[in-house]
Amino acid sequence: MGRKNPFCSEKVIIIPYVESFGRYFGMRLNRVWLIAVALVFLGGVMGGVPAIAANKEKDKPAKTTKVVVKSPKKPKTVRVTVTRSSEPTVAAPPSFATALGLRGQHDDLNLKSSVAMVVNQDTKEVYFEKNPTVSLPIASITKLMTAMVVLDSKLPLDETLVINADDVHIYRSSRLAGGTTLTRQEALLLALMSSENRAAYTLGRNYPGGIPAFVDAMNRKAKELGMDHSRFADPTGLLSENVATAEDLTRMLNAAYQYKLIREYSTWPDLTMVIAKRPQKFLNTNRLVRAGDMDIGLQKTGFINAAGKCLVMQARVNNTPLLLVFLDSVGTQSRFADAVRVRDWYERMPSGAQPIRRLM
């Protein structure tokens, strides 16, 4: 009798298959025995069903768990709207030398300074000059005169000075905050080495009679030195009324060189001072001093818009003491480059070269 396997789509004929199997061997099997054999056979078929089902399960693709990883948020772009001022940008006024048509004039050394002078300090012989008799603003070169007046006054160098509101007002950008205390000697050092304007101003303010008396003393000193085309208006050089010619500046340089403290302080490479309980490092404004590749005995830098970049130095070249003046130089480093050009030129100068003239 045939039964239908519920797990198969085809009919399986069981008993007739067994009977034919018995006849093939010539045997007559009991029906009960046949049924038993049939049941065993059927059990084998039924036992294969779970395996089939299991194989089908294996054939099925394994379930995967989808993990969603959120990508990091893209940074938001913030749009900034810049509203430009309708007011035109005011350019810095030209230097006095530019206004006089001196800037850009050619010379044999290709200097970038509108005014220059090279003088033998011992003989006063002039070996190079460029617009030497034009009076121009000299900016912080003024501080050499300030230093001479302070030292001539014989005021105690160890006296304590205080930076007050007047000093703060005269120059708003400074590390010498209001209330800072320092000695007159320290103020002199900072004025010469680091061109510290508040230090220079407080030196004048603490002079007997204050700033007016100090400026008078500066102009008297200039007259004594024969600086007939020079005028001083304040101790810092911030005012464009501080003017001099290159010739006059060689006279001031030579006079300032006679003061040991001015030679020492103007060529001090750097200094760390404790101000308001914090160490502050001050650098020499002359990079040639910091580099140490020239024999510089005295120097001073200066800058205001009216003066341009300025530099005066006493330096020894070929064992000769030279007085060097550079006014209204174009560019931040060009005044120092001009000094190096002059040094190199003088080192190559043949022995016995004749000067242009001699200063009176």
C-alpha positions in Angstrom: 0.0 0.0 0.0 1.4 3.4 -0.9 1.7 6.4 1.4 2.4 9.9 0.6 5.5 11.4 2.4 4.4 14.8 3.8 7.9 16.2 3.2 8.1 15.0 -0.4 6.2 15.9 -3.5 6.4 12.4 -5.0 4.5 9.2 -4.0 6.7 6.4 -2.4 5.4 2.8 -3.1 6.7 0.8 -0.2 5.0 -2.7 0.2 4.9 -3.8 -3.5 8.6 -2.9 -3.7 9.4 -5.2 -0.7 7.2 -8.1 -2.1 9.0 -8.0 -5.5 12.3 -8.0 -3.5 11.2 -11.2 -1.8 10.1 -12.9 -5.0 13.5 -12.1 -6.5 15.1 -14.3 -3.9 12.3 -17.0 -4.1 11.2 -16.3 -0.5 7.6 -16.1 0.8 7.6 -13.6 3.6 5.0 -13.3 6.2 2.8 -10.2 5.9 3.7 -9.2 9.5 7.3 -9.5 8.6 6.8 -7.5 5.5 5.1 -4.8 7.5 8.0 -4.7 10.0 10.5 -4.3 7.1 8.3 -1.7 5.6 8.2 0.2 8.9 12.0 0.1 9.2 12.4 1.4 5.7 9.9 4.1 6.3 11.7 5.1 9.5 14.9 5.5 7.5 13.1 7.8 5.1 11.5 9.7 7.9 14.9 10.0 9.7 16.4 11.6 6.6 13.8 14.4 6.7 15.5 16.4 9.5 18.8 16.1 7.7 17.3 17.4 4.6 15.7 20.2 6.5 19.0 20.9 8.2 20.7 21.0 4.8 18.1 23.4 3.5 18.8 25.5 6.6 22.5 25.4 5.8 21.8 26.5 2.2 19.9 29.5 3.5 22.1 32.6 3.7 23.0 33.4 7.3 21.2 36.2 8.9 23.4 39.3 9.3 23.1 42.0 11.9 23.3 45.4 10.3 25.4 47.7 12.4 24.8 51.3 11.5 27.8 53.5 12.2 27.0 57.1 12.1 29.6 59.1 10.2 31.0 62.0 12.2 29.1 65.2 11.6 30.7 67.5 9.1 31.8 70.7 10.7 29.5 73.4 10.1 30.7 76.2 7.9 30.2 79.5 9.6 29.8 82.3 7.2 31.2 85.5 8.4 30.2 88.7 6.7 32.8 91.4 6.9 31.5 94.9 6.6 34.2 97.0 5.1 34.5 100.5 6.4 33.5 103.1 3.8 36.2 105.4 5.2 39.4 105.3 3.0 42.6 104.0 4.6 44.8 106.8 5.5 48.4 106.2 4.3 51.3 107.2 6.5 52.6 110.6 5.5 55.9 110.6 3.6 59.2 111.3 5.3 60.6 114.7 5.1 63.4 113.4 2.8 60.8 112.0 0.4 59.0 115.3 0.4 62.3 117.0 -0.4 62.9 114.6 -3.3 65.9 113.0 -1.7 64.7 109.4 -1.6 65.8 107.2 -4.4 68.8 109.2 -5.4 71.6 107.1 -6.9 75.0 106.9 -5.3 78.2 104.9 -6.0 77.6 102.5 -3.2 73.9 101.9 -4.1 72.8 102.7 -0.6 69.1 102.7 0.3 69.4 105.7 2.7 68.5 109.2 1.5 71.3 110.7 3.6 74.7 109.0 4.4 78.1 110.0 5.7 81.4 108.2 6.4 84.0 110.1 8.4 87.3 109.1 9.9 86.8 109.8 13.6 90.5 110.6 14.2 91.2 112.8 11.2 87.7 114.1 10.5 88.3 113.2 6.8 85.1 112.5 4.8 85.3 109.4 2.6 81.7 109.3 1.5 78.7 111.7 1.7 75.2 111.9 0.4 73.0 114.9 1.2 75.1 115.7 4.3 73.9 119.3 4.9 70.1 118.8 4.8 68.4 119.1 8.2 66.0 116.2 8.7 64.1 114.5 11.6 66.4 112.1 13.5 63.8 110.2 15.6 65.4 108.2 18.5 68.9 109.2 17.6 67.9 112.1 19.8 68.4 109.8 22.8 72.2 110.2 22.4 71.8 113.8 23.3 69.4 112.9 26.1 72.0 110.6 27.6 74.7 113.2 27.5 72.5 115.8 29.2 71.6 113.3 32.0 75.3 112.3 32.6 76.4 116.0 32.5 73.8 116.8 35.2 75.7 114.5 37.7 72.3 113.4 39.1 72.6 110.2 41.2 72.3 107.2 38.9 71.0 105.0 41.7 68.1 107.3 42.4 64.7 105.6 42.0 62.4 106.9 39.3 58.7 106.1 38.9 56.9 105.8 35.6 53.9 108.0 36.0 50.8 109.0 34.0 52.8 111.6 32.0 55.3 109.0 30.9 52.5 106.6 30.0 50.7 109.3 28.0 53.7 110.2 25.9 54.1 106.7 24.6 51.2 104.2 24.9 53.0 101.1 23.8 55.6 100.0 26.4 56.4 97.3 28.8 57.2 99.9 31.5 53.7 100.2 32.9 52.5 103.0 35.1 53.9 102.6 38.6 57.1 100.8 37.4 60.1 101.8 39.5 63.6 101.8 38.1 66.9 103.6 38.8 68.1 106.5 36.7 70.9 104.2 35.5 68.4 101.5 34.4 66.3 104.0 32.6 69.4 105.3 30.8 70.3 101.7 29.8 66.9 101.0 28.4 66.7 104.3 26.5 70.0 103.6 24.8 69.9 99.9 24.2 66.2 99.2 23.6 65.2 102.8 22.7 62.5 102.6 25.5 60.6 105.9 25.1 59.0 106.0 28.6 62.5 105.5 30.1 63.8 108.4 28.1 60.9 110.7 28.9 61.1 110.0 32.7 64.8 110.9 32.5 63.8 114.3 31.2 60.9 114.7 33.5 63.1 114.0 36.6 65.6 116.7 35.5 65.6 119.9 37.6 63.0 122.1 36.0 61.3 119.2 34.2 61.0 118.7 30.5 61.3 122.4 29.5 64.6 122.8 31.3 65.8 119.5 29.9 65.1 120.5 26.3 66.9 123.8 26.9 69.9 121.8 28.2 69.8 119.6 25.0 69.9 122.7 22.7 72.7 124.3 24.7 74.8 121.1 24.4 74.2 121.0 20.7 75.4 124.6 20.4 78.5 123.7 22.4 79.3 120.9 20.0 78.9 123.1 16.9 75.7 121.5 15.8 74.6 124.7 14.1 71.8 123.1 12.0 70.2 121.0 14.7 67.3 121.5 17.1 65.9 119.4 19.9 62.3 119.4 21.1 61.9 116.4 23.5 64.0 113.6 25.1 62.5 110.7 23.1 62.8 111.8 19.5 59.1 111.1 18.8 58.6 114.7 17.7 59.6 115.5 14.2 60.9 118.8 15.5 64.1 117.0 16.6 66.2 117.6 13.5 69.9 117.5 12.5 72.2 117.3 9.5 74.5 114.3 8.8 77.4 116.6 9.5 76.0 117.6 12.9 75.3 114.0 13.8 79.0 113.0 13.2 79.8 115.7 15.8 77.3 114.4 18.2 78.5 110.8 17.7 82.1 111.8 18.4 81.0 113.7 21.6 78.8 110.8 22.8 81.7 108.4 22.3 83.6 110.1 25.0 81.1 108.9 27.6 82.0 105.4 28.8 78.4 104.6 29.9 77.0 105.6 26.5 79.4 103.4 24.7 78.6 100.5 27.1 74.9 100.9 27.3 74.2 101.5 23.6 76.1 98.3 22.6 74.5 96.1 25.3 73.0 93.1 23.4 70.1 92.3 25.7 68.9 92.7 29.3 66.4 90.9 31.5 64.7 93.0 34.2 62.0 92.1 36.7 59.1 94.5 36.2 55.9 94.1 38.1 57.2 90.8 39.5 57.7 89.4 36.0 61.0 89.0 34.1 61.0 91.1 30.9 63.7 90.7 28.3 64.8 93.7 26.3 66.8 93.5 23.1 69.2 95.9 21.4 67.4 97.5 18.5 70.5 97.2 16.3 70.7 93.6 14.9 74.4 94.2 14.0 75.1 94.5 17.7 73.2 91.3 18.5 75.0 89.5 15.6 78.4 90.6 16.8 79.9 90.6 13.3 81.1 94.2 13.4 83.4 96.1 15.8 80.8 98.6 17.0 81.8 101.1 19.7 78.6 103.1 19.9 75.3 103.1 18.1 71.7 104.3 18.0 68.7 103.5 15.8 65.6 105.5 15.2 62.3 105.6 13.4 59.3 107.8 13.0 57.3 108.3 9.8 58.8 111.8 9.3 62.4 110.4 9.7 62.2 107.0 8.1 64.6 104.3 9.3 67.8 105.8 10.8 71.1 104.6 12.2 74.3 106.1 13.5 77.3 104.1 14.6 80.9 104.4 15.6 82.6 101.3 14.2 86.2 100.2 13.6 86.9 99.0 10.0 90.5 98.1 8.9 91.6 99.3 12.3 90.2 102.8 11.5 87.5 104.3 13.7 84.7 105.5 11.5 81.6 107.6 12.2 78.7 106.3 10.1 75.3 108.1 9.5 72.3 106.7 7.7 69.0 108.7 7.6 65.7 107.9 5.9 66.6 104.4 4.8 64.0 102.5 2.8 62.9 99.2 4.3 63.2 97.6 7.8 66.7 96.1 7.4 68.2 98.4 4.7 69.9 100.7 7.2 71.9 97.8 8.6 72.6 96.5 5.0 73.9 100.0 4.2 76.3 99.8 7.1 77.6 96.4 5.9 78.0 97.8 2.3 80.0 100.7 3.7 82.2 98.3 5.8 82.8 96.0 2.8 83.6 99.0 0.6 86.0 100.6 3.1 87.8 97.2 3.6 88.4 97.1 -0.2 89.6 100.7 -0.4 93.2 100.9 -1.6 95.7 102.3 0.8 96.4 106.0 0.2 92.9 106.7 -1.1 92.2 110.4 -0.8 89.2 111.8 1.2 86.6 114.0 -0.3 87.2 116.8 2.3 87.8 117.4 5.9 85.2 118.5 8.4 85.8 121.8 10.2 
